[in-house]
Amino acid sequence: MAGFKVIQPGIFSLLQDAGRYGWHGIGLTTGGPMDRQAFRWANRLCGNNESGNNDSGNHTNSTAIEVTVGGLVLEAKSHNSIAVTGAEIPLTINRQPAALWQTHQVKPGDRIELGYATQGSRGYLAVAGGFQAEAIFNSQATVPREAIGGLRREGQPLKTGDNLPCPAPDQQLPLLRVPEKLRPANGSALLRVILGYQQHAFTEVQKQLFFSSEYKATDSSDRMGYRLSGAQISPSIGGILSEGICLGAIQVPADGQPIILLRDRQTIGGYPKLGSVLSLDLDRLAQLMPGDTMRFEPISIDQAHNALLLAEQKFTAAQLETVDV
């Protein structure tokens, strides 16, 4: 196996594939990339097929590094292709500036450095063929809270000196980039919400207050969920029997400050839920830093389905641009 050596791990860098699905019954969460679209673009630039599974169901060639805020430094040990997408994180190769959202060729000894995000919070570094680690429960996704996945299967972030294996490519990939118009903007977000069956625990006044107010991401926001600060929402019930929780669920605890549950969420919970944020919009949410703002608007389940289908069609049909050397 060829690969890369971790010279500096950065603030919080995790190996992530598309996620660990089908294990909620034994209490294991999904994990996977917080910004799924940026993750998919990075893999596409490196010629990786996100849905390419082996006989065990593993996402065999889509594992990338999710870099929170920045600071990651790698040394290439072989010829390969890389791409970095997501947050605005300065990228250099051998101290020379390199463009984000674009394929780059690297050779043995090359030093790949990611600075610190100037906008957004999470970047994705993909490599042709994907980073390789032994799967656990059919996935390499790192979930620190559950101590599962990652390079050593212990749920740990990358460390200085780690060797990240990846297959040597059969041929050199073309240099491609994602067109500017297809790259998402980072910053404040408008998040679409599908109201759930527990919406009746909230009066119309409370719902209007939620949808007309601005909220901020707090310092307590992480991969498990974003805790918000803003208008206090008061459900008519203090709690419910614990039940399964979907991605994007908006829980409202006793203090009235909403929590949006994300990739590393617990699998069950007992707080009333107003609804769920459209999964597409969670990518925008995942790029918000503490103090960044967001607003919400309600949509129907049919509107949500249409938005998902349209976004997938656009991604599939999108043409990458060729980079002139």
N, C-alpha and C positions, 0 to 999 in steps of 0.2 A: 504494500500500500504506500502510495505517495501521500503527501499531506502538507500540513502547516504546523509550525511551533508557536505557542503562545509566549510572546516576549513580555507582554503586559496585558492583564485580563480586562482592564477597564473597570468601571464602577459596578456593573452587574450584567454579565454576558452569559447567555444561556443557549445551549443547543436546542433547537425546536424543529420538529417536523409538523405535519398538518394537524396532529393531535391524537389523543388516545381515546378512541370511541368504543362504546359498548360495555363499559365497566362501572357505570354508576351503581349497578346492583350490589357491588362489593365496596362501594364508597370511594372509588377512584374518580377524580375529576378528569376533564378533557385535556387541559394544558394546550399547548400549541401557540402559534403566533398571536400576539395582541392585535397587531395590524395585519390582518390576513391579506389584504390587497397588496401592500408593500412586499410582504413575504412572497406572494405569488409572482409579482413582477420580477423580483430578484432571481427567483428560480427560472423563470421563463428566459431572462437574459442569459442564463447559463445553460440553456438547453435541457433543463430538468423537467420531468413530467411529474407533477404533483400527485397524480393518481396512479403512478406506476408502483404497484404493490408486488411483493413476492408471495410465495405460497402461504406464508404465515400471516399475511395481511399487513405487513410492515410497509410504511412509506419509504421505499428503499433509496430514493435518490433526491428527496426534497429537503433534507435536513440542512438548515442554515443556522447562522448565529444571530440571535436577537440581542442587540447592543443597546442597553438602556443608558441614555445621556451621552456615552462615548468613552474614549480612553483606551480602546482596544488596539493592541499592536501585535501583528503576526509576522512571521518569517516564512516565506515559501520554501518548501523543500523539493519542489518538482515543478515542471511546467504545468500550467493550468489556466483557467479563466475564472474571473471573479466579477461580482457586481454588488453594489451597495445601493439600497433604496430606503425610503422612509423619511425620517427626520433630516433636517438640514445639518448634517455632521460633516465637517471638513475631512476630506479623504486625500491622503498622499501616498504615492508609491515611490520609494527611494527618495523621499523628501520633495518630490515634485507633485504639484496639485493634480488631482485626477477627478474627473466628473462623476457625480452621482447618477443613478438611473441609466448606467451604461456598462457594457461589458469591457473588461480590461484583461490583457494577457499578462501573466506573471511567470517568472522563471526562478530556478533555485537561487536562494540568497536574497531575493527581493524582500524589502521591508514595507509592509502595508500598515499604515497608521490611520486611525480614526481619531479626530480631535473631539471637541465637545459641542453638543447640539446648540445651535443658535435659534432654531425654531423646531418645534416638535420634541419628542422625547425618546423615540425608539427607531433605530436603524436596523437593517437586515443585510447581512453579508452572506451571499450564496457563492458556491463554487461548483464548477461543472462536475456532475456525478454525485454531488451532495457529500456532506461530512458523514463519516461512518462511525457508528457506535453500536454496541450490542443492544438490541431492543428488549424492553421489558413490558409485558402485556401489549405486545404488537406495536410498540411505538418507542421512539427515542426521545420524545418530548420531555423536557426537564420541568418538574414541578417541585420546587424547594419545600413547600409546605408539607408535601407528602413524602419527601425524601425518596423520590423515584425518578428514573430517567437520567439522561445526560451521558457524559463520557464514561463515568464509572458506575452508572445505574443507581446513584445515591442521591440524585436530585441536587447536586452541587453546581454552582456557577463555575465557569472556567477559571483556571488558576495559572499562575506563572509557571512555565515549563511544560505545560500540557502539550502533548503531541496529538494533533487532530488528523486522523487518517482520512483519505479520500482516494477514490480510484484514479489512476492515471488515464487521461482522456485518450481515445483512439485517434483523434485528429484535432487540430486547432479550430476552435469555434470562430465564426465571423464576429466582428465587433458591431454590436447593436446598441441602440438606445431607445428608451421610451419617449415618444413625442411629448413635448411640453404640455400640450392640451390634455393629455391623459394622466398627468401627474397630479395627485390630490394636493390641495393647499392645506397647510397646517395653520393652527390658530384657533380662535373661538369657533364653536360648533353649534349648529342647529340639528338636534337629534329627533328623529321621528319615533313615535311611541305607539305601539299597539296595545290598547287597553285590554286588561285581562278580566277574568270572571270575578276577581275580588275587587273590582272597581267600585262595586256597590258598598264597600266599606268606607268609601270616601264620598262626602256630599258633593253636589255640583259646585258649591262655593269653593271647596277644597281643591277640586280638580281644576277649576278656573284659576285659582291662585297658583297652582303648580305650573300650568301652561302659560301663564302670563308673567312669570318671574324669571329672573336670571340667577343661575347658580354658579358657584366656583368649585373647582376641584381642590380638595384639602391635602394637607401633608400626609394624611393617612391613606391616600390612594395608592393602590399597588395592583399586581396581577390578579389578586383575588377579587378586588372590587374597588370602585371609585366612590369614596365617601364625599358627599357634597355639602356645601354650606350655602344657605339661602333661606327663602321663605319656609316657615315651619308648616308641615302638612300633618293634620291630625286625623287618623282613621277613627272610625267609630268603635273599633275593636282593638284590644291591646295585643292580641296574639292569636295564632291559629295552631292547629296540630301540625307538626313538622311534616313537610311534603317535599317532593322533588322540585328542584329549581332549574329553570332554563337559562341559557346564556342571555345576558342583557336584562334579566329581571330587575325591576325597581322595587326594592324592599323599603319599607318605612318603619323604622324602629320607634321606640317610645319617645325619643327626643325630636321626632318629626323631621329629621334631616335625611333625605333619601340616600340609599346606597345602590349603585348599579353593579350588579354581579357580573364578573368577567371570566376569563379562561381558567383561572385557578380557584374558582368558587367552590364552596362546600356543595355537596350533592343534595342536601336537604336543609330546610330552614323553616322557622316558625313565625316570621314577621309578615304582616299583610303586604301584598304586592299590588301596586297600582296598575302595572302592565309591564311591557318589555320593550326595550330599545331595539329598533330594527338592526339586525346583525350587520348590515352594510355600514351603518353609522357608528358602530363600535370601533371601526378602524380610526375614525376621526377622534373619537373619545380617547382612544389609547395613545394618541399623540399629544394630549393636553398635559401640561405641567401644573403642579400645584399653583393655585392663583388664577389659572386660565378659566375663562367663563364659557358657559353653555346655556342654551335655551331648548325648549322642547315643544313639539307640536304633535297632536294626535293624528293618526292615519288608520284606515280600515285594514282588515286582514287581506282584502283583495288588492288594495293599493300596495301593501307590503309585498305580496307575491309578484305583482307586476314589476315593482322596483327591483326585486332580486333577479327576475328573469331578464329584464333589460340590461342590468349591470353585467350579468354573466354573458349575455350575447355580445355586448360591447367589448368585454375582455377577450372573448374567443376570436372575434372578428378584427381586433386591433392589429395594425401592421406596425412592426418595429422599424425604426429607421436605421439605415446602414451608416456607420461612422467612417468618414474618410480619413485615411491614415496619412 
